Structure formats: C-alpha cells, structure tokens
Amino acid sequence: MKYLPLIFAGLLRKKTRSLLTLLSITVAFLLFGLLQGVNSAFSNSVQEGRHLRLGVHDRGYLPLAQR
C-alpha cells in the first residue's frame, strides 16, 4: 500500500503510454475470449459430427504389416 502513490504518479506521468497499455491489455483479453469461443464452437461441431458418421469395415481387413 505504500507504493500505491508512486504507481499512480508513474501512470499519470505519461498518460498516452498508460492509455495505450490499458487498451492493448483489453484487446488481448477480448481476442482471447473470442478465440476460446471459436475453439469451443469447433469442438462442439466435431463432437456432434462424430455421431452422424457411418463406420464401414471390410470383413477381410488385415493391416498391411500382416499380409
């Protein structure tokens, strides 16, 4: 708590730098949240798509190493 006035004095000394720093941090959190949403949407669509697939297997299927 004793360094709080020094921190505010440093922030108010260069107002443009402080504003740009705050803006960049805000944009970083916004982008992180948006990308997490996109990742979640893609994951959900993949999970839903797995239920719609039809698996077909050959009766005489042998891996290539065993033939």
Backbone as JSON Lines, residues from 0, in Angstrom:
{"i":0,"aa":"M","n":[0.81,-1.2,0.0],"ca":[0.0,0.0,0.0],"c":[0.86,1.26,0.0]}
{"i":1,"aa":"K","n":[2.1,1.17,0.46],"ca":[2.91,2.39,0.5],"c":[3.44,2.77,-0.88]}
{"i":2,"aa":"Y","n":[3.4,1.84,-1.84],"ca":[3.87,2.14,-3.19],"c":[2.75,2.6,-4.11]}
{"i":3,"aa":"L","n":[1.52,2.58,-3.64],"ca":[0.38,2.95,-4.47],"c":[0.48,4.38,-5.01]}
{"i":4,"aa":"P","n":[0.86,5.38,-4.21],"ca":[1.01,6.73,-4.78],"c":[2.09,6.81,-5.85]}
{"i":5,"aa":"L","n":[3.16,6.03,-5.69],"ca":[4.21,6.03,-6.71],"c":[3.71,5.41,-8.02]}
{"i":6,"aa":"I","n":[2.9,4.37,-7.9],"ca":[2.35,3.73,-9.1],"c":[1.44,4.7,-9.84]}
{"i":7,"aa":"F","n":[0.55,5.37,-9.12],"ca":[-0.34,6.33,-9.76],"c":[0.43,7.51,-10.35]}
{"i":8,"aa":"A","n":[1.47,7.96,-9.69],"ca":[2.28,9.06,-10.22],"c":[2.96,8.63,-11.52]}
{"i":9,"aa":"G","n":[3.44,7.39,-11.57],"ca":[4.05,6.88,-12.8],"c":[3.05,6.71,-13.92]}
{"i":10,"aa":"L","n":[1.83,6.28,-13.58],"ca":[0.8,6.12,-14.6],"c":[0.34,7.46,-15.15]}
{"i":11,"aa":"L","n":[0.24,8.46,-14.29],"ca":[-0.24,9.76,-14.73],"c":[0.83,10.62,-15.38]}
{"i":12,"aa":"R","n":[2.09,10.22,-15.25],"ca":[3.17,10.98,-15.85],"c":[3.14,10.9,-17.37]}
{"i":13,"aa":"K","n":[2.9,9.71,-17.88],"ca":[2.79,9.51,-19.33],"c":[1.4,8.95,-19.61]}
{"i":14,"aa":"K","n":[0.45,9.83,-19.82],"ca":[-0.95,9.42,-19.97],"c":[-1.17,8.63,-21.25]}
{"i":15,"aa":"T","n":[-0.51,9.0,-22.33],"ca":[-0.7,8.3,-23.6],"c":[-0.19,6.87,-23.5]}
{"i":16,"aa":"R","n":[0.96,6.67,-22.9],"ca":[1.52,5.33,-22.75],"c":[0.63,4.47,-21.87]}
{"i":17,"aa":"S","n":[0.11,5.06,-20.79],"ca":[-0.78,4.31,-19.89],"c":[-2.07,3.92,-20.6]}
{"i":18,"aa":"L","n":[-2.62,4.84,-21.39],"ca":[-3.85,4.55,-22.12],"c":[-3.62,3.46,-23.16]}
{"i":19,"aa":"L","n":[-2.52,3.54,-23.89],"ca":[-2.23,2.52,-24.9],"c":[-1.97,1.15,-24.27]}
{"i":20,"aa":"T","n":[-1.32,1.15,-23.12],"ca":[-1.08,-0.12,-22.41],"c":[-2.4,-0.73,-21.96]}
{"i":21,"aa":"L","n":[-3.27,0.08,-21.4],"ca":[-4.59,-0.41,-20.96],"c":[-5.4,-0.9,-22.15]}
{"i":22,"aa":"L","n":[-5.33,-0.19,-23.25],"ca":[-6.05,-0.59,-24.46],"c":[-5.52,-1.9,-25.01]}
{"i":23,"aa":"S","n":[-4.21,-2.08,-25.01],"ca":[-3.65,-3.33,-25.54],"c":[-4.0,-4.52,-24.65]}
{"i":24,"aa":"I","n":[-4.03,-4.32,-23.34],"ca":[-4.42,-5.4,-22.44],"c":[-5.89,-5.77,-22.65]}
{"i":25,"aa":"T","n":[-6.73,-4.75,-22.86],"ca":[-8.15,-5.0,-23.11],"c":[-8.35,-5.77,-24.41]}
{"i":26,"aa":"V","n":[-7.64,-5.38,-25.45],"ca":[-7.75,-6.07,-26.74],"c":[-7.25,-7.51,-26.62]}
{"i":27,"aa":"A","n":[-6.19,-7.72,-25.85],"ca":[-5.66,-9.08,-25.68],"c":[-6.68,-9.98,-25.0]}
{"i":28,"aa":"F","n":[-7.33,-9.49,-23.95],"ca":[-8.35,-10.3,-23.29],"c":[-9.56,-10.52,-24.19]}
{"i":29,"aa":"L","n":[-9.93,-9.53,-24.97],"ca":[-11.04,-9.68,-25.9],"c":[-10.74,-10.74,-26.95]}
{"i":30,"aa":"L","n":[-9.54,-10.7,-27.53],"ca":[-9.16,-11.7,-28.52],"c":[-9.08,-13.1,-27.91]}
{"i":31,"aa":"F","n":[-8.57,-13.19,-26.69],"ca":[-8.5,-14.48,-26.03],"c":[-9.9,-15.06,-25.84]}
{"i":32,"aa":"G","n":[-10.83,-14.23,-25.39],"ca":[-12.21,-14.7,-25.2],"c":[-12.86,-15.11,-26.5]}
{"i":33,"aa":"L","n":[-12.65,-14.34,-27.56],"ca":[-13.23,-14.69,-28.86],"c":[-12.65,-15.98,-29.4]}
{"i":34,"aa":"L","n":[-11.35,-16.17,-29.27],"ca":[-10.73,-17.4,-29.76],"c":[-11.15,-18.62,-28.94]}
{"i":35,"aa":"Q","n":[-11.38,-18.44,-27.65],"ca":[-11.9,-19.55,-26.85],"c":[-13.3,-19.92,-27.3]}
{"i":36,"aa":"G","n":[-14.1,-18.93,-27.66],"ca":[-15.44,-19.2,-28.18],"c":[-15.41,-19.94,-29.51]}
{"i":37,"aa":"V","n":[-14.51,-19.54,-30.4],"ca":[-14.36,-20.23,-31.69],"c":[-13.88,-21.65,-31.48]}
{"i":38,"aa":"N","n":[-12.92,-21.83,-30.58],"ca":[-12.41,-23.17,-30.28],"c":[-13.52,-24.06,-29.72]}
{"i":39,"aa":"S","n":[-14.33,-23.52,-28.84],"ca":[-15.43,-24.28,-28.26],"c":[-16.46,-24.65,-29.34]}
{"i":40,"aa":"A","n":[-16.75,-23.72,-30.23],"ca":[-17.71,-24.0,-31.31],"c":[-17.19,-25.1,-32.22]}
{"i":41,"aa":"F","n":[-15.91,-25.06,-32.59],"ca":[-15.35,-26.11,-33.43],"c":[-15.34,-27.46,-32.71]}
{"i":42,"aa":"S","n":[-15.02,-27.46,-31.44],"ca":[-15.0,-28.71,-30.68],"c":[-16.39,-29.32,-30.59]}
{"i":43,"aa":"N","n":[-17.38,-28.49,-30.37],"ca":[-18.75,-28.99,-30.29],"c":[-19.22,-29.52,-31.63]}
{"i":44,"aa":"S","n":[-18.86,-28.86,-32.73],"ca":[-19.29,-29.34,-34.03],"c":[-18.61,-30.66,-34.38]}
{"i":45,"aa":"V","n":[-17.37,-30.84,-33.96],"ca":[-16.68,-32.12,-34.2],"c":[-17.34,-33.22,-33.38]}
{"i":46,"aa":"Q","n":[-17.67,-32.94,-32.13],"ca":[-18.31,-33.94,-31.29],"c":[-19.69,-34.33,-31.85]}
{"i":47,"aa":"E","n":[-20.43,-33.36,-32.35],"ca":[-21.74,-33.66,-32.92],"c":[-21.6,-34.42,-34.23]}
{"i":48,"aa":"G","n":[-20.55,-34.11,-34.99],"ca":[-20.35,-34.77,-36.28],"c":[-19.95,-36.22,-36.13]}
{"i":49,"aa":"R","n":[-19.35,-36.59,-35.01],"ca":[-18.95,-37.99,-34.82],"c":[-20.16,-38.91,-34.71]}
{"i":50,"aa":"H","n":[-21.25,-38.4,-34.23],"ca":[-22.45,-39.22,-34.08],"c":[-23.15,-39.44,-35.41]}
{"i":51,"aa":"L","n":[-22.84,-38.61,-36.4],"ca":[-23.51,-38.71,-37.7],"c":[-22.75,-39.56,-38.7]}
{"i":52,"aa":"R","n":[-21.59,-40.08,-38.34],"ca":[-20.8,-40.87,-39.27],"c":[-21.25,-42.32,-39.27]}
{"i":53,"aa":"L","n":[-21.07,-42.95,-40.4],"ca":[-21.35,-44.36,-40.52],"c":[-20.02,-45.07,-40.74]}
{"i":54,"aa":"G","n":[-19.7,-46.0,-39.85],"ca":[-18.45,-46.73,-39.97],"c":[-18.64,-47.99,-40.78]}
{"i":55,"aa":"V","n":[-17.8,-48.21,-41.78],"ca":[-17.88,-49.38,-42.64],"c":[-16.54,-50.1,-42.57]}
{"i":56,"aa":"H","n":[-16.57,-51.4,-42.3],"ca":[-15.34,-52.18,-42.22],"c":[-15.42,-53.36,-43.18]}
{"i":57,"aa":"D","n":[-14.28,-53.71,-43.74],"ca":[-14.18,-54.83,-44.65],"c":[-14.06,-56.12,-43.82]}
{"i":58,"aa":"R","n":[-14.71,-57.19,-44.23],"ca":[-14.63,-58.45,-43.49],"c":[-13.23,-59.02,-43.49]}
{"i":59,"aa":"G","n":[-12.56,-58.92,-44.61],"ca":[-11.23,-59.5,-44.72],"c":[-10.14,-58.49,-44.44]}
{"i":60,"aa":"Y","n":[-10.43,-57.53,-43.64],"ca":[-9.45,-56.46,-43.37],"c":[-8.3,-56.98,-42.54]}
{"i":61,"aa":"L","n":[-7.11,-56.81,-43.04],"ca":[-5.89,-57.09,-42.3],"c":[-4.96,-55.9,-42.46]}
{"i":62,"aa":"P","n":[-4.32,-55.5,-41.42],"ca":[-3.34,-54.41,-41.59],"c":[-2.25,-54.81,-42.57]}
{"i":63,"aa":"L","n":[-1.65,-53.87,-43.22],"ca":[-0.66,-54.15,-44.26],"c":[0.54,-54.93,-43.72]}
{"i":64,"aa":"A","n":[0.87,-54.77,-42.46],"ca":[2.03,-55.45,-41.91],"c":[1.78,-56.96,-41.77]}
{"i":65,"aa":"Q","n":[0.53,-57.4,-41.71],"ca":[0.23,-58.82,-41.51],"c":[-0.05,-59.54,-42.81]}
{"i":66,"aa":"R","n":[-0.12,-58.89,-43.94],"ca":[-0.45,-59.56,-45.2],"c":[0.73,-60.24,-45.79]}
